[in-house]
């Protein structure tokens, strides 16, 4: 089965990058614009800065533009969010409700290590990022 699906790994990677990036951008939209069930945060606050990273970082990752650089920043933001907001409640993500932050952190770390992939704006623009 792996050989059959392996032929499409570039497409699946692009789909994963697209879906994760758009979902992450939605978290930023909640903070920046107060949409999608969120509350608008002051731009010059920690939550406002998080909203900027999440919204614009998510869009850049979804499009595959400057992906490794942006993915390192977003991975770091999620690590910071986990240790600041979730870990003090409990060391276990399932108890402290930090699973999503941990998953985003490691998915973005993987994306940073793999790069933009074959289906990306970076590739279209001829960048080797």
C-alpha positions, 0 to 999 in steps of 0.5 A: 500500500505504501508504494501506491500512495508513495507516488503521491507523497508530494500531493499529500504533503501539499494538501497537509500544508494547505489544510494545516496552514488554513486552519492555523490562519483561522486561529489568527483571524479569531484574534485579529478580527474577532471572527469565527467565534473569537474575540478581537485582541489588541494588536500591540499585545501578546495575543495580538502578536500571536494573531499576526503570526498565526494569520499571516504565518498560516497563509504563507505555509498554506501557499508554500511561500518562505515555508521553512522560515515561517514554519520555524517561527510558528513552531516556536510560537506553539511551543511558547503557547504550550509552556505558557498557557497549558503546561502550568495546569498539568504536565499531560497535554490531554489534561491541560488541553494543550494537544493542539498546540503540541500537534501544531508545534511538531507539524510545523517543525516537520514542515520546516525540515522538509521545506515548501515541497514540489507544489508551492509558490516557492517552487513556482517562483524558482526558490530553493527554500 
